[in-house]
Amino acid sequence: MELDYNVTDKKYSFFQHAACEFFPCHKVKDEENFNCLFCYCPLYVLGKKCGGNFKYIEGAVKDCSHCLVPHKRDSYAYVIGKYFEIVELMKKNEQQDQ
């Protein structure tokens, strides 16, 4: 399957919910370009391979409070580019359950 990563001009690659009671959920200088599309980061499951600015607390919990990777206006292509890594992880988990 071939995905088109050149989507910066597509409306579906950016969404902002400024009326949300948590907006913005991270401290940023540029709220106008804060992307809420990936409100709950789909890259969390990738652990160290997510590419974001995070730290582990209590040994296993990822603290992503300083990470803006999924919240940048142009982050869609990066997140979608990691999709197949997430799929491979899912397949691995499915095989372990059998």
N, C-alpha and C positions, 0 to 999 in steps of 0.2 A: 504494500500500500504506500503510495506516495502522497505526502502532505505538503501543502503549499504554506511555507513559513513566511512568505512576503505578504503580510497582512496588516501592516501599519496603517494603511489607508482604509481598512475595513471597519465599519461601525461595530461589528460584533466583537472586535478585539479590545474594546475599552468600554467600561461601565463605571459610573460613579454614583453612589447612593449617599449624597451629602446630607440627607435628612436622617440618616441612620444615627441612632443614639451613641454608637461607638465610633462614628466618623471623626477624624481618621483614627484608625486603630493603632497606628504607629506615629510617632512624632516625625513630621516632615517639614521641610521648608517650602515645598511647592505643592499645596493641596489641590491646585487646579489639575495637575497631572497624576493624582493619586487614583490608581485603578482598583476598583472593588470587585472586578470580575472573578478573581480567585480569592474570595473572602476567606475561605478555609483552604490553606495551601495544599494542593495535590502533590507537591514535592516532598512533603513531610516524611512520607513513607520511605523515601530514598535514603534517609539517614545522612551520612557524611557526603553522599554523592549528589545532594540536592543543589549544591552550588551557591547556597545562601550564607548569610552572615548570622550564625547561630552559635550557641554554646550548650553543652549538656549540663543539666543541674541534677543533683542527686543520682548521678551515674547513668540515668536512662532517659530522662525527660528532656526533649529539645526545647530550649528557650529561644524563640525566633523573634523576640520583641525588637531586636535591632536589624531585622532583615526586611528589605524592601523589594526583593527579587520579584515576587508575584504582583507587587503593587505599582510598578512603574508603567507608564502609559504604553511603552513598547515591549512589555514583558510577555505578551501572548505567544510570540514565536518561540521564545526560550522555553516556556512551560510546555507548550505542545511538542517541542523538540525532545523533551524528556519523556513523552508519553510511552514510547516503546520500552524504556527502562522500567516503567511502572508495570507495563503488561508482562514483561519477563519476570518481575518479582511476583506478580500475581500467579503466573503459571507455576513458578517454583513452589509457592505456598499451596497451590491446588494439588500438586504432585505429592507433597508431604502429607496432605490430609487423606490420601487414598490408601 
